Amino acid sequence: MIKRESVNPCLFVLDTNVLMHDPTAIFRFQEHDIFLPMVVLEELDAGKKGMSEVARNVRQVSRFLDQLMSGADKHQIDAGLPIHALSEHGRGRTEPPSGRLFFQTEPLGKDIAASLPGTAADNEILSTAGALRARYQTHIVVIISKDINLRIKAAVLGIPAEDYSNDQVLDDVDLLYTGMAVLEANFWEHHSKEIDSWKEEGRTFYRIQGPEVLNWYPNQCLHFNRDDSLDAIVHQKRGETEAVIELVEDYRQPRHNVWGITARNREQNFALNMLMDTEIDFVTLLGTAGTGKTLLALAAGLSQVLDRGIYREIIMTRVTVPVGEDIGFLPGTEEEKMTPWMGALIDNLEVLTQTDAGDWGRAATNDLLRNRIRISSLNFMRGRTFLYKYIILDEAQNLTAKQMKTLITRAGPGTKIVCLGNIAQIDTPYLTETSSGLTYVVDRFKDWQHGGHITLLRGERSRLADFASEAL
């Protein structure tokens, strides 16, 4: 949401990439006015073809504009179209927009655009904004763009320019929920009078009352800073000052291994507890390379699919954004096309299928796993419903909030979704740590009783990988 402290009204000149990124952007500027240069409409028209997310967003923008212009004559268009006519599309706002939408109906700043080097479309927007500043001196004219280079050009020319910030979940990524809370050393002393404890089906619970409970979230992990005397998860919150916590299973012990895997640190132990809990339907694991996200998710999935029969199969998917140059067309079926993107799956399966039964036993195990693990593409998720599936979404930091919603709403009864990612490695254009879909769901699901999150801190891959993460 764009907010302004100045009493002067604002006129925001929108770049094409803002509308491509968020079709509802025209409803997000409260009482301020919006101006669309003609070059933006031309770029929207050029980007409407195809089945990509960007093309769908462009078509939605065109529909919004068509509805706003429905029945309007030339005089009404010149005077600005009231945006509140479609205010129901601007969700998540405290009040409907009261500004107007203006279109470029005459040449503005053509001489300036011709004299500027660089991209013609960017120059058109810059020159239009410059001309608007001269014409509307009572307004604050600001360019809104996701393009950093355009904002730099605008700053050089003395034209105010800002990033589109409505899609940002947090102001600072350091404020992102970690899923853990460190208890004070005197915690038991302050809560000893308000504690009840009991055991149920081999699990230990404590009912705790006190002011510290106010800051806890469902399924948040609790521990003391310097010892392992208490590793617990918030099982249930009862009001603002009462909660039930549950002591976690210690998966660091070999006898409690999950498909042959044991936790190597406290965070991995908390992660396995959430992955193995059938009451938690949605789990997000954040962490840098080598923290064990994929291995833990796969081990828990195989245990619950093959050993316990809770889910029918594992479905693994990820967004196909290349790190380097795109290698082009890949032949084969959907699964064969996705296989090169699933190197993490293959590598971790090699760890999980180590057996002393020789080559024949290893081959038999691999055949069994291939029948229970499916590789799917995100491109074909729309409209599907998954029943009793264990879904792993890898590299989730490269998804937008809208794409994340599309995937999660596919979950039917008995399905669990596990999202893995590292928000420090985002490859999707226009996404940042604060606007990533993974950041979005971590923040939105932290209050839900059946959602869990943990940030893995320690790399466990190798001493070489650990040193590279710190030194490079």
PyMOL commands that set and color helices and strands:
alter all, ss='L'
color gray80, all
select helices_A, chain A and resi 16-21+23-27+38-46+53-69+74-79+83-89+110-115+120-135+148-156+173-175+187-194+211-215+254-256+266-275+293-307+334-341+343-352+358-372+378-380+396-398+401-408+437-445+463-471
alter helices_A, ss='H'
color red, helices_A
select strands_A, chain A and resi 10-14+33-36+81-82+100-103+140-144+161-162+180-183+196-200+203-209+221-224+231-238+242-247+282-287+313-318+373-375+389-394+416-421+451-456
alter strands_A, ss='S'
color yellow, strands_A
deselect
rebuild
show_as cartoon
